[in-house]
Amino acid sequence: QVQLVESGGGLVQAGGSLRLSCAASRSILSFSAMGWYRQAPGKQREFVARITGGGITNSGDSVKGRFTISRDNAKNTVYLQMNSLKPEDTAVYYCHAGLYSLHRDYWGQGTQVNVSS
């Protein structure tokens, strides 16, 4: 059973920064990719950023240049550094891990991020 535990959410003013963490219960290198998604009230879940097992990263258009995904293999943790936050970034942020060959997806419980104007 894989567990993903997010932390680091909270309330921040527009223009501020937050760093989210996602701690996995096993080696993050065992996953095809890990990433972050978000869901705002009344909206569909949206892709934020991803890092593959090989270290390739990509991010959604709405966060490009502001959010950065990274990882610490020794700590089995993936991070999302969020800068220049905007009120429209307000959402529940979910950590995701995928095993593509087995068609398996794992999700964390989510962490709330609120950005005030």
C-alpha positions in Angstrom: 0.0 0.0 0.0 1.4 3.4 -1.0 0.9 6.4 1.1 1.4 9.9 0.1 1.2 12.6 2.7 1.1 16.3 1.7 2.0 19.2 3.9 2.8 22.9 3.6 -0.5 24.4 2.6 -2.0 27.4 4.3 -3.1 31.0 3.8 -0.9 33.5 2.0 -1.3 36.9 0.4 -1.1 37.4 -3.3 2.5 37.7 -4.4 3.7 35.4 -1.6 5.2 32.0 -1.7 4.5 28.5 -0.2 6.3 25.2 -0.5 4.3 22.0 -0.5 5.8 18.7 0.4 4.7 15.2 -0.5 6.3 12.3 1.5 5.9 8.9 0.0 5.9 5.6 2.0 8.4 4.1 -0.4 11.2 5.1 -2.8 9.9 7.8 -5.1 12.2 6.4 -7.8 10.0 3.3 -8.0 7.3 5.5 -9.6 7.1 6.3 -13.3 6.3 9.9 -12.2 5.2 12.0 -9.3 3.3 15.2 -9.5 0.9 17.7 -8.3 -2.7 18.4 -9.2 -5.2 20.9 -7.8 -8.9 21.3 -7.6 -10.7 24.5 -6.9 -14.4 24.6 -5.7 -16.7 23.8 -8.6 -13.9 23.0 -11.0 -12.3 19.9 -12.4 -9.0 18.6 -11.1 -6.2 20.4 -12.9 -2.6 19.3 -13.7 0.0 21.5 -12.0 3.5 19.9 -12.4 5.2 16.5 -12.8 8.6 15.0 -12.4 9.4 11.6 -14.0 11.6 8.9 -12.6 14.3 10.2 -14.9 14.0 13.7 -13.5 12.3 15.3 -16.4 9.8 18.0 -15.3 6.9 19.7 -16.9 4.2 22.0 -15.6 0.8 23.4 -16.6 0.5 26.6 -18.5 -1.2 28.4 -15.7 1.8 28.0 -13.4 4.8 28.1 -15.7 7.5 30.4 -14.5 6.0 30.5 -11.0 5.9 27.0 -9.7 8.8 24.5 -9.6 8.7 20.8 -8.8 11.7 19.1 -7.3 12.5 16.0 -5.2 14.8 14.7 -2.5 15.3 11.0 -3.3 16.9 10.3 0.1 13.8 11.7 1.9 11.3 10.1 -0.6 9.8 13.5 -0.9 8.6 15.7 -3.8 8.2 19.4 -3.4 6.2 22.1 -5.1 7.7 25.6 -4.7 5.0 28.1 -5.5 6.0 31.7 -6.0 4.1 34.8 -7.1 0.9 33.3 -5.9 -2.4 34.6 -7.2 -5.9 34.3 -5.8 -6.8 31.9 -8.7 -4.2 29.5 -7.3 -6.5 28.8 -4.4 -7.4 25.1 -4.4 -6.8 21.8 -2.7 -3.5 20.5 -3.9 -3.1 16.8 -4.4 0.1 14.7 -4.7 0.0 12.0 -7.3 2.3 9.0 -8.0 1.9 6.9 -11.1 3.0 3.4 -12.1 2.4 3.6 -15.8 3.2 -0.1 -16.6 0.7 -1.3 -14.0 -1.9 1.5 -14.7 -1.9 2.4 -11.1 -2.4 5.8 -9.6 -1.9 6.9 -6.0 -3.2 10.1 -4.4 -2.6 11.9 -1.2 -5.3 13.4 0.9 -4.8 16.9 -0.3 -3.6 20.1 1.3 -5.5 23.4 1.1 -3.9 26.5 -0.3 -5.7 29.8 0.0 -4.4 33.0 -1.6 -5.9 36.2 -0.5 -6.0 39.3 -2.7 
